[in-house]
């Protein structure tokens, strides 16, 4: 029955559209909260004095719990209803996100991210079930696409909105406020005063050191440094010897930052400065007299550049209130979802009989009690094609996650890109993925008609994984051939990563098509199984990145990581050769 045939009677209400509206809003929030920490990672790490090893666990924690909680969270929604459980899920992950802003221990933020993963795990399975009961069988494609687009939109907004919030909340931060809390790693800070003569920061460090008292200068001699060097080089524990002279070192550094002639006459062009500092240096070299405020800001920015991984960025104070804002927004979304949604059309007071008749006009065998097939565990564990599909998802996410978790750090540490532009450059590849998602469905349908079911699914996956690898090959070539410095260079990396994300999303419709073709009546189970493995790949990705980069990565380490991510996509594409849509999983299950 179409909506047109109902025109003789009362006009159907459009409550189902309101259901899709709040569900899409949920999806936007889902990805917004999931990836907001990527752009804030540097500030979180500095604030909590986290090593990169700890940071990699922080980044991967979400995906471990998210992957493993998929099936239990979906079952809870089936058992207790979509309205009640998804409202609870939204409320839970929003509260946990907001609590990040109040965490002051590493274990606290890791636990909160684990809890965020658990509470987000049921979001899409529950949303899918909600669409199933609120839309006829042949009209579910559009709402499915709208909700999926909501998630992608959240992914695009996450870096930009987070950067805006951090900048807003740190607007009044005083660059001259310098205390012990501004030292990220005491050992590194002290060791930096022994910079080699040919180091770009040597003159700056020596100028600062020369203005210290005789007592502090004597304490910075080689015997003290040797004591610190003997300690664990990865340690971020406070300096526990000669505390008096160290606190005096902090106090005198703070005092020197407030002098307008601190770095006069020094060549700062070879130091890796953020764009604001470069602009001030250029302005001064052009003969323009800087204001006292500009000179003091330049002092702080130069000091941050001279002591990387030791001195906290003064603009990072805004990450905590930014997380709280996300938490408050999520509580409001959870309330709106609970008000608007009902588990069934007949239970909704806003839905009339005509709308219910329209929704129920097409029979859906899956809605008949007892028709749902059991989870095909044996078939899943023994099907070669499905294992190839699972590994393909693992390798894909190992390469894909770089953009969401590590690209901002790379742009900051290697190219000195400021926070606002980090956000924009991170969002652009995700936006390219939206276009790829739409074109991928069209391409998959054409390929299936042209080459049949086997190659119609296999070819788009194979081609897009290899083209994603090409994106990283371009990054690798750029890193090998062009030294950091030109303002245009970061945009070249962004363009290459646009190719990567565009390719991944363009191949996703074929991945879903394989699950539908091979899964048959087990499609839901196959999709859930593959999604679990894909997110396990996302869980191990930060640990792989850390294994390559270590605590203080050099440019060559980032170059190696580009190669590793590219190799992951090559392996992902090779896995697709074993995926055969013409061999339904049901045949394996019934043998």
C-alpha positions in Angstrom: 0.0 0.0 0.0 1.4 3.4 -1.0 0.8 6.7 0.6 -1.2 7.7 -2.4 -3.8 4.9 -1.9 -4.4 6.3 1.6 -5.4 9.7 0.3 -9.1 8.9 0.4 -8.9 8.6 4.2 -7.2 10.6 6.9 -3.7 11.7 5.9 -1.0 9.6 7.5 1.0 11.4 10.2 4.8 11.7 9.7 6.0 10.6 13.1 8.4 8.2 11.4 10.2 11.3 10.0 10.6 12.7 13.5 11.9 9.3 14.6 14.6 9.5 11.8 15.3 13.1 12.8 16.3 12.3 16.4 18.0 9.1 15.3 20.2 11.0 12.9 20.9 13.6 15.6 22.0 10.6 17.7 24.3 9.5 14.9 25.9 12.9 14.6 26.5 13.0 18.4 27.8 9.4 18.2 30.7 10.3 15.9 31.2 13.7 17.4 32.0 12.3 20.8 33.9 9.3 19.4 36.5 11.4 17.5 36.6 14.6 19.5 39.5 13.3 21.5 41.6 13.1 18.3 42.0 16.8 17.9 42.3 17.3 21.7 44.8 14.4 22.1 48.0 16.6 22.4 46.4 18.8 25.1 45.0 15.8 27.0 48.5 14.2 26.9 50.2 17.3 28.1 47.6 18.0 30.8 47.7 14.5 32.3 51.5 14.1 31.7 50.8 11.0 29.6 53.5 9.2 27.7 52.8 8.2 24.1 52.5 4.6 25.2 49.7 5.6 27.6 48.2 7.8 24.9 48.0 4.9 22.5 46.1 2.8 25.1 43.8 5.8 25.6 43.1 5.9 21.9 42.6 2.2 21.5 40.5 1.7 24.7 37.3 2.8 23.0 37.5 0.4 20.1 38.3 -2.6 22.3 35.1 -2.2 24.4 33.1 -1.0 21.4 33.9 -4.1 19.4 33.4 -6.7 22.2 30.1 -5.1 23.4 28.4 -5.2 20.0 26.4 -8.4 20.5 25.5 -7.9 24.2 24.4 -4.3 23.5 22.2 -5.3 20.6 20.7 -8.1 22.6 19.8 -5.7 25.5 18.0 -3.5 23.0 16.0 -6.4 21.6 15.1 -7.5 25.2 14.2 -4.1 26.7 13.2 -2.0 23.7 15.0 0.5 21.5 13.4 3.6 23.1 14.6 2.7 26.6 18.0 1.3 25.8 19.1 3.8 23.1 18.1 6.7 25.4 20.2 5.1 28.1 23.1 4.5 25.7 23.1 8.2 24.6 22.9 9.4 28.2 25.7 7.0 29.3 28.3 7.9 26.7 27.5 11.6 27.1 28.0 11.5 30.8 31.2 9.5 30.4 32.4 12.0 27.7 31.6 14.9 30.0 33.4 13.3 32.9 36.6 13.3 30.8 36.7 17.0 31.6 37.1 16.3 35.3 39.6 13.4 35.1 43.0 14.0 36.5 44.5 10.5 36.4 45.6 8.5 33.3 43.6 5.4 34.5 40.5 7.6 34.8 40.5 8.7 31.2 41.2 5.2 29.9 38.4 3.7 32.0 36.0 6.5 30.7 36.9 5.7 27.1 36.3 2.0 27.7 32.9 2.9 29.1 32.2 5.2 26.1 32.9 2.3 23.8 30.6 -0.1 25.7 27.7 2.5 25.7 28.1 3.4 22.0 28.3 -0.3 20.9 24.5 -0.6 20.8 23.8 2.6 18.9 23.7 1.5 15.3 22.2 -2.0 15.9 19.4 -0.4 17.9 18.9 2.3 15.3 18.7 -0.3 12.6 16.0 -2.2 14.5 14.1 1.1 15.1 14.1 1.8 11.3 12.9 -1.7 10.7 9.7 -1.3 12.7 8.9 2.3 11.6 9.4 1.9 7.8 8.0 -0.6 5.2 10.4 -3.1 3.8 11.0 -1.3 0.5 11.4 2.2 2.1 14.2 1.5 4.5 17.1 2.4 2.3 16.7 6.2 2.5 16.4 6.4 6.3 19.3 4.0 6.6 21.3 6.3 4.4 20.2 9.4 6.3 21.3 8.0 9.7 24.6 6.8 8.2 25.1 10.3 6.8 24.5 11.7 10.3 27.4 9.7 11.5 29.7 10.9 8.8 28.6 14.4 9.4 29.6 14.0 13.1 33.0 12.7 11.9 33.5 15.9 9.8 32.3 18.2 12.6 34.3 16.6 15.4 37.7 18.1 14.7 36.4 21.5 13.7 33.9 22.0 16.5 36.4 20.6 19.1 39.0 23.1 17.9 36.5 25.9 18.1 35.5 25.0 21.6 39.1 24.6 22.8 40.1 28.0 21.3 37.1 29.6 22.8 37.6 28.3 26.3 41.4 29.0 26.2 40.9 32.5 24.8 41.7 34.1 28.2 44.6 31.8 29.0 47.7 33.8 30.1 50.8 32.8 28.1 52.9 34.4 30.8 51.5 32.1 33.5 54.4 29.6 33.9 54.6 27.2 36.9 55.5 23.6 37.6 52.2 22.5 36.2 53.3 23.8 32.8 56.2 21.3 32.7 55.1 18.1 31.0 58.3 16.2 31.6 60.8 17.5 34.2 63.6 15.2 33.0 63.3 16.3 29.4 63.1 19.9 30.4 66.3 19.7 32.4 68.1 17.7 29.7 67.1 20.2 27.1 69.5 22.7 28.7 72.3 20.5 27.4 71.4 21.1 23.7 74.2 20.5 21.2 75.8 23.6 19.7 74.5 22.7 16.2 70.9 22.3 17.4 68.4 24.9 16.2 67.3 25.5 19.8 70.9 25.8 21.2 71.1 29.6 21.1 67.7 30.0 22.6 68.4 27.6 25.5 71.8 29.1 26.1 70.2 32.6 26.2 67.7 31.5 28.8 70.3 29.6 30.8 72.7 32.6 30.8 70.1 34.7 32.7 69.7 32.2 35.5 71.3 32.7 38.9 74.7 31.1 39.6 73.0 28.5 41.8 70.6 27.3 39.1 73.4 27.4 36.5 75.6 25.3 38.7 72.8 22.8 39.2 72.4 22.4 35.5 76.0 21.3 35.2 76.8 17.8 33.8 76.7 16.0 37.2 73.1 16.7 37.7 72.2 15.9 34.1 74.1 12.7 34.4 72.0 11.7 37.4 68.8 12.4 35.4 70.1 10.6 32.3 70.7 7.5 34.4 66.9 7.3 35.1 64.4 5.7 32.8 64.3 7.9 29.7 60.6 7.3 29.3 59.8 8.5 32.8 57.6 11.5 33.3 57.8 11.4 37.1 58.7 14.7 38.8 62.4 15.4 39.4 62.9 14.0 42.9 66.4 15.3 43.6 67.5 18.9 44.2 63.8 20.0 44.4 64.8 23.4 45.7 67.0 24.3 42.7 64.4 22.9 40.2 61.6 25.0 41.6 64.0 28.0 41.4 64.6 27.0 37.8 60.8 27.2 37.1 60.5 30.5 38.9 63.4 32.1 37.0 62.1 30.8 33.7 58.8 32.4 34.4 60.5 35.7 35.3 62.5 35.7 32.1 59.5 35.1 29.9 58.1 38.4 31.1 61.1 40.4 29.8 60.8 42.0 26.4 64.5 41.5 25.4 64.7 37.7 26.2 65.4 36.5 22.6 66.5 39.8 21.0 69.1 39.3 18.2 68.7 35.5 18.0 68.1 33.7 14.7 64.8 31.9 15.1 64.2 30.9 11.5 65.5 27.4 11.9 63.3 26.6 14.9 60.0 24.7 14.3 57.6 27.5 15.2 53.8 27.6 15.0 52.5 30.0 12.3 51.6 32.8 14.8 55.2 32.8 16.0 56.6 32.7 12.5 54.4 35.7 11.6 55.7 37.7 14.6 59.3 36.8 13.7 58.7 37.9 10.1 57.0 41.1 11.2 60.0 41.9 13.4 62.5 41.1 10.6 60.6 43.5 8.3 61.4 46.3 10.7 58.0 46.5 12.3 58.1 47.2 16.1 56.2 44.6 18.0 54.0 45.6 20.9 54.9 44.5 24.4 52.1 41.9 24.4 53.3 40.5 21.0 56.9 40.2 22.3 55.7 38.4 25.4 53.5 36.0 23.4 56.5 35.4 21.1 58.7 34.6 24.2 56.2 31.9 25.2 55.8 30.4 21.8 59.5 30.3 21.2 60.1 28.6 24.6 57.4 26.0 23.7 59.2 25.3 20.5 62.6 25.1 22.1 61.4 22.6 24.7 59.1 20.3 22.7 57.4 17.6 24.8 58.6 19.4 27.9 56.6 22.7 28.1 52.8 22.6 27.9 51.1 24.7 25.2 49.3 27.5 27.0 46.3 27.3 24.6 45.5 23.7 25.7 43.4 24.6 28.7 40.1 24.5 26.8 39.9 20.8 26.2 38.3 20.1 29.6 35.3 22.4 29.2 34.9 21.3 25.6 34.3 17.7 26.8 31.8 19.0 29.4 29.9 20.8 26.6 29.7 17.6 24.6 28.3 15.8 27.7 25.6 18.4 28.3 24.6 18.3 24.6 24.3 14.6 24.8 22.1 14.7 27.9 19.7 17.0 25.9 19.8 14.6 22.9 19.0 11.6 25.1 16.0 13.5 26.6 14.7 14.5 23.1 15.1 10.9 21.9 13.1 9.5 24.8 10.3 12.0 24.2 10.0 11.5 20.5 10.6 7.7 20.1 8.4 4.7 20.8 9.3 1.1 20.2 6.3 0.4 17.9 4.0 2.7 15.8 0.9 1.5 17.7 2.4 2.7 21.0 3.0 6.2 19.8 0.4 8.8 20.7 1.3 11.1 17.8 0.9 8.4 15.1 -2.5 7.9 13.6 -4.1 4.7 12.1 -3.3 5.8 8.5 0.4 6.0 9.3 0.4 2.6 11.0 -1.5 1.1 8.0 1.2 2.5 5.7 4.0 1.1 7.8 2.4 -2.3 8.1 1.4 -2.4 4.4 4.3 -4.7 3.3 4.8 -8.1 5.0 8.2 -8.6 6.6 9.0 -12.2 7.4 11.7 -11.0 9.8 9.0 -9.6 12.1 7.4 -12.9 12.7 8.2 -14.3 16.1 10.6 -17.2 15.9 11.7 -16.5 12.4 15.0 -15.0 13.3 17.8 -17.6 12.7 20.2 -18.5 15.4 23.7 -17.1 15.3 25.6 -19.3 12.8 28.7 -19.8 14.8 30.0 -22.9 13.2 29.5 -21.6 9.7 31.2 -18.3 10.6 34.2 -20.0 12.1 34.8 -22.3 9.1 34.0 -20.1 6.1 37.2 -19.0 4.4 35.6 -16.1 2.5 34.2 -14.7 5.7 37.5 -14.9 7.5 39.1 -13.1 4.5 36.3 -10.4 4.9 37.1 -10.1 8.6 40.9 -9.7 8.0 40.1 -7.2 5.2 38.2 -5.1 7.7 41.0 -5.4 10.3 43.7 -4.2 7.8 41.4 -1.4 6.5 40.9 0.1 9.9 44.6 -0.1 10.7 45.2 2.2 7.8 42.1 4.3 8.0 42.3 5.3 11.7 45.4 7.4 11.2 43.3 10.3 10.0 41.0 10.4 13.0 43.6 9.8 15.7 47.1 10.7 14.5 46.8 13.2 11.7 46.4 16.3 14.0 49.5 15.2 16.0 51.5 14.8 12.7 50.4 18.2 11.4 51.4 19.8 14.7 54.7 18.1 15.3 56.1 17.9 11.8 54.6 20.9 10.1 53.7 23.2 13.0 50.1 23.6 11.7 48.0 25.6 14.2 45.0 24.1 15.9 42.3 25.6 13.7 43.9 24.4 10.5 44.6 21.0 12.1 40.9 20.7 12.5 40.0 21.8 9.0 42.7 19.5 7.5 41.4 16.6 9.5 37.8 17.2 8.5 38.4 17.5 4.8 39.4 13.8 4.2 36.3 12.7 6.2 34.2 14.9 3.9 35.7 13.2 0.9 34.6 9.9 2.4 30.9 11.1 2.3 31.2 11.5 -1.5 32.9 8.2 -1.9 30.1 6.5 0.1 27.5 7.7 -2.4 29.5 6.9 -5.5 30.4 3.5 -4.2 26.8 2.3 -4.2 26.4 3.3 -7.8 29.7 1.7 -8.8 28.9 -1.5 -7.0 25.6 -1.9 -8.7 27.1 -1.3 -12.1 30.0 -3.7 -11.4 27.6 -6.4 -10.3 25.5 -6.1 -13.5 28.6 -6.0 -15.6 30.8 -8.8 -14.0 28.3 -10.8 -11.9 28.0 -11.2 -8.2 31.6 -12.5 -7.5 33.6 -9.8 -9.2 30.9 -7.2 -8.8 31.6 -7.3 -5.1 35.3 -8.3 -5.2 36.5 -5.7 -7.8 35.3 -2.6 -6.0 36.9 -3.8 -2.7 40.1 -4.8 -4.4 40.4 -1.5 -6.4 39.5 0.8 -3.5 41.9 -0.8 -1.1 44.8 -0.6 -3.5 43.9 3.1 -4.3 43.7 3.8 -0.6 47.2 2.3 -0.4 48.2 4.7 -3.2 47.2 7.6 -1.0 49.7 6.5 1.6 52.3 5.8 -1.2 52.0 9.5 -2.1 52.5 10.5 1.5 55.5 8.2 1.6 57.0 9.8 -1.5 56.4 13.3 -0.2 58.0 12.5 3.1 61.1 11.1 1.4 61.5 13.8 -1.2 60.3 17.1 0.4 61.6 18.4 3.7 59.0 20.0 6.1 58.8 23.7 5.7 56.8 24.9 2.7 53.3 26.1 3.6 51.8 24.1 0.8 53.3 20.8 1.8 50.7 19.8 4.5 47.9 20.3 2.0 49.6 17.7 -0.3 49.4 15.2 2.5 45.7 16.1 3.1 45.0 15.6 -0.6 46.7 12.2 -0.5 44.7 11.2 2.6 41.5 12.4 0.9 42.2 9.8 -1.8 42.6 7.2 1.0 39.4 8.0 2.9 37.4 8.5 -0.4 38.6 5.1 -1.5 37.7 3.3 1.7 34.2 4.7 1.8 33.7 4.1 -1.9 34.4 0.4 -1.4 32.1 0.1 1.7 28.9 -0.5 -0.2 30.5 -3.6 -1.9 31.6 -4.8 1.6 28.0 -4.6 2.8 26.8 -6.2 -0.5 29.1 -9.1 0.2 27.7 -9.6 3.7 24.1 -9.5 2.2 25.0 -11.9 -0.6 27.0 -14.4 1.4 25.1 -14.0 4.6 21.6 -14.5 3.1 19.3 -15.0 6.1 22.4 -14.6 8.3 23.1 -11.1 7.1 22.7 -9.4 10.5 25.0 -11.9 12.1 27.6 -11.6 9.4 27.5 -7.8 9.5 27.8 -7.8 13.3 30.7 -10.3 13.1 32.6 -8.2 10.5 31.9 -5.0 12.4 33.4 -6.6 15.5 36.6 -7.5 13.6 36.8 -4.1 12.0 36.7 -2.4 15.3 39.3 -4.8 16.7 41.5 -3.5 13.9 40.8 0.0 15.1 41.7 -1.1 18.6 45.2 -2.4 17.7 45.9 0.5 15.3 47.1 3.0 18.0 49.4 0.4 19.4 50.9 -0.2 16.0 51.3 3.5 15.5 53.1 3.7 18.9 55.4 0.8 18.0 56.5 2.7 15.0 56.6 6.3 16.4 57.7 5.8 20.0 57.7 8.6 22.5 59.4 11.3 20.5 59.0 10.5 16.8 61.4 11.9 14.1 60.3 12.7 10.6 61.7 9.4 9.5 59.4 7.6 11.9 56.3 9.2 10.4 57.6 8.2 7.0 57.8 4.6 8.1 54.3 4.8 9.5 53.0 5.9 6.1 54.6 2.8 4.7 53.0 0.6 7.3 49.5 2.0 6.7 50.0 1.6 2.9 51.0 -2.0 3.4 47.9 -2.6 5.5 45.7 -1.5 2.6 47.7 -3.8 0.2 47.0 -6.7 2.5 43.4 -5.7 2.8 43.0 -5.7 -1.0 44.7 -9.1 -1.3 42.2 -10.5 1.2 39.3 -9.6 -1.1 40.5 -12.3 -3.6 39.1 -14.9 -1.2 35.7 -13.3 -0.8 33.1 -15.0 -3.0 29.6 -13.7 -2.9 28.3 -16.7 -5.0 28.9 -19.0 -2.0 26.1 -18.2 0.5 27.0 -18.9 4.2 23.7 -20.8 4.5 25.2 -23.6 2.4 28.1 -23.9 4.8 25.7 -23.8 7.7 23.5 -26.6 6.4 26.3 -29.0 5.2 
